[in-house]
């Protein structure tokens, strides 16, 4: 190839390289712009960015036997101790990735509608939550509505996202209306999710039909789930599902040790 041809060939290759580079830069710019536009329209909220409150039932019925008829330890272990066991195993992993607080009701005074804010949302709160739960003495009634309302206030629910997880084996017995509260929370909340774990006695509807409907109201009106459980393994799974971080708890060694459940099918 003579010098003239080499010169022409080189210039053509240079023009093609410049064109290819320019096209690549334009394409990359369009992709980045599209990603930025999508991010602006649908911000990534990620897992566990919202604070959570646990609402824990320590009413008199929680001193009842285990899970009741047909359970593996009926007549020997109070229901509240079953719940303590599950929470002691699960909470350390769940509270590493979000701030969690605690409201309890029904402890101490016989047949009273007592509610106590034990802990506002706090990082790494497992030990403090368990210390409060271990000190509970089931004796009182079930002010479910007011307890959930106080949990929502502790989350500053009107101004920022929050999560409430209720553990209860009973229905409202202090004059409140869970369904009315659920409507108010839905109307006023910035972004509030309410999950309810119903601690039901096996083969026996511990909560009457209305009690179950009320508990479902709290959850379904506020983007959450009502999860009935009647085994220790089921309670562990329910806690992971309602309080945990999907990207984290799916890899939890505790989860893999459990039998398959419909919640992950």
SVG drawing of the C-alpha trace seen along z (x, -y; Angstrom):
<svg xmlns="http://www.w3.org/2000/svg" viewBox="-68 -15 72 48">
<polyline fill="none" stroke="black" stroke-width="0.4" points="0.0,0.0 1.5,-3.4 1.8,-6.4 -1.3,-8.1 -3.5,-5.1 -2.2,-4.6 -3.0,-8.2 -6.5,-7.9 -7.1,-4.6 -5.8,-6.1 -8.1,-9.1 -11.1,-6.9 -10.3,-4.7 -9.9,-7.7 -13.2,-9.1 -14.9,-5.8 -13.3,-5.6 -14.4,-9.1 -17.9,-8.3 -18.0,-5.1 -16.8,-6.9 -19.3,-9.7 -22.1,-7.3 -21.1,-5.4 -21.0,-8.6 -24.4,-9.7 -25.9,-6.2 -24.4,-6.3 -25.7,-9.8 -29.2,-8.7 -29.0,-5.7 -27.8,-7.7 -30.5,-10.3 -33.2,-7.6 -31.9,-6.1 -31.9,-9.5 -35.5,-10.2 -36.7,-6.8 -35.0,-7.4 -36.7,-10.8 -40.1,-9.3 -39.7,-6.2 -37.1,-6.8 -35.5,-3.7 -36.8,-3.3 -34.8,-0.2 -35.5,2.3 -35.8,1.3 -35.6,-2.4 -38.6,-3.0 -38.8,-2.8 -40.9,-0.1 -42.9,0.4 -43.9,3.7 -47.2,3.8 -47.1,6.7 -50.1,8.3 -49.5,9.0 -53.2,9.4 -54.4,12.1 -55.1,14.6 -51.4,14.7 -50.8,16.7 -52.8,19.5 -51.3,22.9 -49.0,23.0 -50.9,23.1 -53.7,25.1 -55.3,28.3 -53.0,30.5 -49.9,28.5 -46.6,30.0 -46.6,28.7 -50.2,28.0 -50.8,27.5 -47.2,26.9 -45.8,23.6 -47.7,20.3 -48.4,18.7 -46.4,15.6 -43.3,17.8 -43.7,19.3 -43.7,15.8 -40.7,14.8 -38.8,17.8 -39.4,16.9 -38.6,13.3 -35.4,14.0 -34.2,16.0 -35.4,13.6 -35.0,10.1 -31.2,9.8 -31.0,10.3 -34.1,8.1 -33.0,5.2 -29.6,4.9 -31.1,3.3 -33.9,1.0 -34.7,-1.0 -37.4,0.8 -39.5,-0.3 -42.0,1.4 -45.4,0.8 -47.0,3.3 -50.4,3.6 -52.2,5.7 -49.3,6.3 -49.5,5.9 -52.8,4.7 -55.6,7.3 -58.4,6.6 -57.1,3.1 -56.6,1.4 -53.0,0.5 -50.7,-0.6 -47.0,-1.4 -44.5,-2.9 -41.4,-0.8 -39.1,-2.0 -39.2,-4.5 -37.6,-3.3 -33.9,-2.6 -31.0,-1.0 -29.9,2.5 -32.8,2.7 -33.1,6.5 -31.7,6.7 -33.8,3.7 -37.0,5.1 -36.4,8.6 -35.7,7.1 -39.1,5.3 -40.9,8.4 -39.3,10.7 -40.6,8.5 -44.2,8.6 -46.8,10.3 -50.1,11.0 -53.1,9.9 -55.0,7.1 -57.4,6.5 -56.9,5.7 -56.8,2.0 -55.7,3.0 -57.0,-0.2 -55.3,-2.7 -52.0,-0.7 -51.8,-0.8 -52.7,-4.5 -49.9,-5.2 -47.5,-3.2 -48.4,-5.2 -47.7,-8.4 -44.3,-7.1 -43.5,-6.7 -44.6,-10.2 -46.8,-8.5 -48.2,-11.7 -44.8,-13.0 -42.7,-9.9 -43.0,-6.2 -43.4,-3.7 -44.2,0.0 -46.3,1.5 -46.2,5.2 -48.9,6.3 -48.7,9.6 -52.0,10.4 -54.1,13.4 -57.3,11.5 -59.8,9.0 -60.4,5.4 -61.9,5.4 -61.5,1.7 -64.1,0.0 -62.0,-0.9 -62.8,-0.3 -59.8,1.1 -61.6,0.6 -62.3,-3.0 -58.7,-3.5 -57.5,-1.8 -59.5,-4.3 -58.0,-7.3 -54.5,-6.0 -54.9,-5.4 -56.3,-8.9 -53.7,-10.7 -50.5,-8.7 -47.6,-9.6 -46.9,-5.9 -47.8,-3.5 -47.9,0.3 -49.7,2.3 -49.1,6.1 -51.0,8.2 -49.8,11.6 -52.8,13.4 -51.6,15.9 -54.5,18.4 -54.9,21.5 -54.7,24.6 -58.0,26.1 -59.8,23.4 -60.8,19.9 -59.4,18.1 -60.5,14.8 -64.2,14.6 -65.1,13.8 -65.4,10.1 -62.0,10.1 -60.4,11.6 -62.2,9.1 -61.1,6.2 -57.5,7.4 -57.7,7.8 -59.1,4.3 -56.0,2.8 -53.8,4.7 -55.7,4.6 -56.6,0.9 -53.0,0.0 -51.2,2.1 -50.3,4.9 -51.0,8.5 -53.0,10.5 -51.0,13.7 -52.5,16.3 -50.0,18.6 -50.4,21.6 -46.8,23.1 -43.5,21.8 -42.0,22.2 -44.9,20.4 -44.4,17.5 -40.7,17.3 -41.6,17.1 -44.3,14.5 -41.9,12.3 -39.4,12.5 -42.0,11.8 -43.7,8.8 -40.7,7.2 -37.7,8.3 -35.9,7.0 -36.6,9.1 -33.1,8.8 -31.6,9.9 -33.9,12.3 -34.2,14.6 -30.5,15.4 -31.0,15.9 -29.7,19.2 -32.8,19.4 -35.0,19.3 -33.2,22.1 -33.5,24.2 -37.3,24.0 -39.7,26.2 -41.1,24.9 -44.0,22.5 -46.7,21.1 -45.3,17.6 -42.4,18.2 -44.2,20.3"/>
</svg>
